[in-house]
Amino acid sequence: MKAAPIFMILAALLPASTAHAAGCVDAKSAKNGFVLARPGIQSKFRPVAGGMMSVANTYESQSPQTQYLFAGLIEVFRDSDTGRQAMIPFSDLRKLFPLKAGAKGTIEFVELSPNKQPKSTKTLSLVVKGKETFSLGDCKYNVLAVKETFKNGAGETLDTFTALYAPDLQAALARRYDEGTSSESVNGYETIKPLAE
């Protein structure tokens, strides 16, 4: 007798959970593209040839920007009204992926832009510190905390942050700055939806 009411409750809950899951982009649907957004920026992600992710950024307060990111994490090209820049690596980026907790890698590269000659190479160091969960609205994603450190030819740190990278989406959903200090902050997307054709 008790089985019937429990079945009815489960049946009532099933459509709600199915609708929730259908609204979230997963590894399969990410191949068709998706849109990440937060106030002031909308980014359209489209997988393209060679393991690259094309990202079209639209901002409220500045000109649009197009990026190409290897595996959705390592920027190799950027174009906007303020200029173009290519980051040419001297090693095979494919050897770094798929990323796993504890993995480390260093990439030497040169930045090329039309109006500025490179004076030295730069390096990007990646350290996968662990796994976390990150929420975009009602959608939750397993992410890897990837510490990225950029240095110039003299070994001086130019930038450092931790990217919260979702391998299923091939996208960094947020960046954490000044990690472990009183100034720690997270700058991340807040919503995700499939890319409309």
Number of C-alpha atoms within 10 A of each C-alpha: 5 6 7 9 10 11 11 11 10 11 11 11 11 12 11 11 10 10 10 12 13 11 13 20 23 16 12 10 15 21 18 15 22 22 21 22 19 14 10 10 15 20 22 21 27 20 22 15 7 9 15 20 25 22 24 19 19 17 14 10 8 12 11 17 18 17 23 24 22 22 24 23 20 18 17 17 19 18 16 14 9 9 11 16 18 18 18 16 17 11 12 8 15 11 9 16 11 9 17 16 13 11 15 15 14 16 17 18 19 17 18 15 15 9 9 9 9 11 10 11 17 22 19 21 16 21 19 21 16 15 17 13 12 19 16 18 11 12 17 12 20 16 23 23 24 28 22 19 17 19 17 18 13 9 10 10 14 12 12 18 18 23 25 28 26 23 20 16 25 22 23 22 24 20 21 19 18 13 15 9 8 7 8 10 13 15 12 19 21 17 18 23 17 19 17 9 5
